[in-house]
Amino acid sequence: MAYAIQDDMVNRFGEDEVVALTDRSQSGQIDATVLAGALDDASAEIDTYLAGRYTLPLTGTPRFIAGLCCDIARYRLSGSNALLSEAARDRHRDAVRFLELAAAGKITLGEMPNGEPVQPGETIAFRQGTRIFSRDDRGGF
């Protein structure tokens, strides 16, 4: 499930840019299949960062995550294309940095569409205990 949809991309970057990023057949229209694939890939990238801290998939999408999804998809669609601008690189870099901080628990994902804060999933607590084995416990070997 993608964290953003075509309308999110158009609202964020404008229809002309989304056409330029997706129109492989030169039809002058947004290629919905190409765009959906990029948004799915961007969502999968987001999940790789969040999987260690949050229960996935997120039920509902925090608005901020939808924006990050669009930024990552735009960067991926630009590729080596002339459309890869410094702004697209910066937005992608900022998105990845945000996800790294969220994964580390230093910032939150904000609110869900219903106004509730996004809750981290089950976490594992590590603790240090006594050693079970040592060199002295070789048992005659």
Helices and strands as residue ranges (DSSP letters): H 6-13, H 15-22, H 32-50, H 63-78, H 86-103, G 135-137
